[in-house]
Amino acid sequence: MDKKQTKKEAGSIGKPVTQASRSGSARERSPDGSWTIPEEWKWGGCLLGDAIAILATVSFFFLCMILPLVGKSGAQVAWYGKNFIAFTLGLIVTLLLAIVSTATKWTQRKAGNGDLPKISLALIAICLCLMGALFKGWLAI
């Protein structure tokens, strides 16, 4: 940007003006004046896949924290049914987040922008093993 050129003139040269310089958001303005979503935020985008993967990981750590609800000590209380439902719902949410994370990372990989989502696939496998152990009653032993 030339020293004599103002910000308004610099943004009207033909490049899309980003809102990030003004308010910190990452929306882009198209030439017709409407706001568009950056490619990184779309379904196969890098940021969306990473954000969902982080959510799935945090959800798994929360699931590990509530694991004693269905463990040996949790199975001996009168409200075990409610504990079982709470843990099952947490497990389902974690599994769904891991599946969506894997799908977004897989889409990104097909576009040539990413690697195999090993951690998301491992999280799906762990969740499925936990679900099998839960329904077989192996966690309450």
Contacts in CASP RR format, 6 or more apart in sequence:
PFRMAT RR
TARGET T0000
AUTHOR 0000-0000-0000
METHOD contacts of the structure
MODEL  1
MDKKQTKKEAGSIGKPVTQASRSGSARERSPDGSWTIPEEWKWGGCLLGD
AIAILATVSFFFLCMILPLVGKSGAQVAWYGKNFIAFTLGLIVTLLLAIV
STATKWTQRKAGNGDLPKISLALIAICLCLMGALFKGWLAI
1 7 0 8 1.000
1 10 0 8 1.000
7 21 0 8 1.000
11 17 0 8 1.000
14 31 0 8 1.000
16 28 0 8 1.000
16 29 0 8 1.000
16 30 0 8 1.000
16 31 0 8 1.000
16 36 0 8 1.000
17 28 0 8 1.000
17 29 0 8 1.000
18 26 0 8 1.000
18 27 0 8 1.000
18 28 0 8 1.000
18 29 0 8 1.000
19 25 0 8 1.000
19 26 0 8 1.000
19 27 0 8 1.000
19 28 0 8 1.000
19 29 0 8 1.000
19 35 0 8 1.000
20 26 0 8 1.000
26 38 0 8 1.000
26 40 0 8 1.000
26 41 0 8 1.000
27 35 0 8 1.000
27 36 0 8 1.000
27 37 0 8 1.000
27 38 0 8 1.000
28 35 0 8 1.000
28 36 0 8 1.000
28 38 0 8 1.000
29 35 0 8 1.000
29 36 0 8 1.000
30 36 0 8 1.000
39 45 0 8 1.000
40 46 0 8 1.000
40 47 0 8 1.000
40 48 0 8 1.000
41 47 0 8 1.000
41 48 0 8 1.000
42 48 0 8 1.000
43 104 0 8 1.000
43 107 0 8 1.000
44 104 0 8 1.000
44 107 0 8 1.000
44 108 0 8 1.000
44 111 0 8 1.000
45 104 0 8 1.000
45 107 0 8 1.000
45 108 0 8 1.000
45 113 0 8 1.000
46 108 0 8 1.000
46 113 0 8 1.000
48 104 0 8 1.000
49 101 0 8 1.000
49 104 0 8 1.000
49 105 0 8 1.000
49 108 0 8 1.000
52 97 0 8 1.000
52 100 0 8 1.000
52 101 0 8 1.000
52 104 0 8 1.000
53 101 0 8 1.000
53 105 0 8 1.000
53 117 0 8 1.000
53 119 0 8 1.000
53 120 0 8 1.000
55 97 0 8 1.000
55 101 0 8 1.000
56 94 0 8 1.000
56 97 0 8 1.000
56 98 0 8 1.000
56 100 0 8 1.000
56 101 0 8 1.000
56 120 0 8 1.000
56 123 0 8 1.000
57 119 0 8 1.000
57 123 0 8 1.000
59 90 0 8 1.000
59 93 0 8 1.000
59 94 0 8 1.000
59 97 0 8 1.000
60 94 0 8 1.000
60 98 0 8 1.000
60 123 0 8 1.000
60 126 0 8 1.000
60 127 0 8 1.000
62 90 0 8 1.000
62 94 0 8 1.000
63 87 0 8 1.000
63 90 0 8 1.000
63 91 0 8 1.000
63 94 0 8 1.000
63 130 0 8 1.000
66 86 0 8 1.000
66 87 0 8 1.000
66 90 0 8 1.000
67 87 0 8 1.000
67 139 0 8 1.000
68 74 0 8 1.000
69 83 0 8 1.000
69 84 0 8 1.000
69 86 0 8 1.000
69 87 0 8 1.000
70 80 0 8 1.000
70 83 0 8 1.000
70 84 0 8 1.000
70 87 0 8 1.000
70 134 0 8 1.000
70 139 0 8 1.000
70 140 0 8 1.000
71 139 0 8 1.000
71 140 0 8 1.000
72 140 0 8 1.000
72 141 0 8 1.000
74 80 0 8 1.000
74 83 0 8 1.000
74 140 0 8 1.000
75 140 0 8 1.000
77 83 0 8 1.000
84 134 0 8 1.000
87 134 0 8 1.000
88 134 0 8 1.000
91 127 0 8 1.000
91 130 0 8 1.000
91 131 0 8 1.000
91 134 0 8 1.000
94 123 0 8 1.000
94 127 0 8 1.000
95 124 0 8 1.000
95 127 0 8 1.000
95 128 0 8 1.000
95 131 0 8 1.000
98 120 0 8 1.000
98 123 0 8 1.000
98 124 0 8 1.000
98 127 0 8 1.000
99 124 0 8 1.000
101 117 0 8 1.000
101 120 0 8 1.000
101 123 0 8 1.000
102 117 0 8 1.000
102 120 0 8 1.000
102 121 0 8 1.000
102 124 0 8 1.000
105 114 0 8 1.000
105 117 0 8 1.000
105 120 0 8 1.000
106 117 0 8 1.000
108 114 0 8 1.000
109 115 0 8 1.000
109 116 0 8 1.000
109 117 0 8 1.000
130 139 0 8 1.000
132 138 0 8 1.000
133 139 0 8 1.000
END
